Amino acid sequence: MITSTRPTGGCDDNESFIPMWLFLLEAGTALALFLFILWWTLPKKEKDSADDSGATPSSDKEGDREQP
């Protein structure tokens, strides 16, 4: 009977062995890319015209203007 001290499970070749940190790096990169694409494609909030011109929002409405 022949017995071996090598484990029977797993990779026996060092060339086919891929370290676990490589899988974690790939998963982290995929997650970061997913979150970036999600953030990039979200609809942006429109700025009020009052913020740009410094006027109050009520003065921009047609009905609020005083007639001469």
C-alpha positions in Angstrom: 0.0 0.0 0.0 1.4 3.4 -1.0 0.6 6.4 1.2 1.3 9.9 0.3 1.9 12.9 2.6 0.5 15.3 0.0 -3.1 16.4 0.4 -5.5 14.9 -2.0 -7.7 18.0 -2.5 -6.7 21.4 -4.0 -4.2 22.3 -6.6 -1.0 20.2 -6.9 0.7 22.4 -9.4 2.1 25.7 -8.3 1.5 27.1 -11.8 -2.3 26.7 -11.6 -2.5 28.1 -8.0 -4.1 31.5 -7.9 -3.8 33.4 -4.6 -7.0 34.4 -2.8 -6.0 38.0 -2.7 -6.2 38.1 -6.5 -9.9 37.1 -6.3 -10.5 39.7 -3.7 -8.8 42.4 -5.8 -10.9 41.4 -8.8 -14.1 41.5 -6.7 -13.3 44.8 -5.2 -12.5 46.3 -8.6 -15.8 45.0 -10.0 -17.7 46.5 -7.1 -16.0 49.9 -7.4 -16.7 49.9 -11.2 -20.4 49.0 -10.5 -20.8 51.8 -8.0 -19.0 54.4 -10.2 -21.3 53.5 -13.2 -24.3 53.7 -10.9 -23.3 57.1 -9.5 -22.5 58.4 -13.0 -25.9 57.4 -14.5 -28.0 58.7 -11.6 -30.2 61.7 -12.7 -28.8 64.9 -11.5 -30.8 67.4 -9.5 -31.6 70.6 -11.4 -30.5 73.8 -9.8 -33.1 76.4 -9.2 -32.8 79.5 -11.4 -32.8 81.5 -8.2 -29.5 80.0 -7.2 -27.9 81.0 -10.4 -29.2 84.6 -10.7 -29.6 85.5 -7.1 -33.2 86.4 -7.5 -36.0 85.0 -5.3 -38.1 82.2 -6.8 -41.3 84.2 -6.5 -40.0 87.0 -8.7 -39.5 84.6 -11.6 -43.1 83.6 -11.9 -45.3 85.3 -14.5 -48.3 85.8 -12.1 -46.2 87.6 -9.4 -45.0 90.4 -11.6 -46.4 93.8 -10.9 -48.2 95.5 -13.8 -47.4 99.2 -14.4 
